[in-house]
Amino acid sequence: MTDLTAHQTATALGPFTVLVAGDVVYAAGFTDSVEQLARLADAEPGSVAVSADDHSALAAVRKYFDGDLSAIDEVTTKERPGFAPFRTAARQALREIPAGTTATYTQLAAAAGNPRAIRAAGSACATNPTALFVPCHRVVRTDGTLGGFLYGLDIKQALLDHEAKCA
């Protein structure tokens, strides 16, 4: 595993932390828990350095919250190796959902190449290590309800509201 460094910024929704190697984000989320993100990145929590320095991924997050929704699109993410091809395809499809819109888990499954893999699409969202940059918050249930989100439904709804306002 690559040596990772944690960087953090404050947002309107609370702390946002990234685990990075260079310019590549391996884990990110609305938490100040380096341990939680290290587990998502399949890294040993004690091996992650913590830095008070700013990072380009955090600058993109701040731009996003300032209304530049596309700022997060250019951030490079990397998944831990060994994931099934469908999960990788689903995470790539997540990045194709435009800000200000939503897709259903059914639509995500189809976009990832297997329309019957609705539960697997939900699993790809639930285990997404790079929240916000891989926008799993844009996926909802067929009936329009939110479904789930690792960092809570309040944050998911706030992200959707922010994007609807700024799109």
Buried (B, 14 or more C-beta within 10 A) or exposed (E): EEEBBBBBBEBEBEEBBBBBBEEBBBBBBBBBEBEBBBBBBBBEBEEBEEEEEEBBBBEBBBBBBEEBBEBBBEBEBBBEEEBEEBBEBBBBBBBEBBBBEBBBBBBBBBBBEBEEBBEBBBBBBEBBBBBBBBBBBBBBBEEEEBBEBBBEEEBBEBBBEBBEEBE
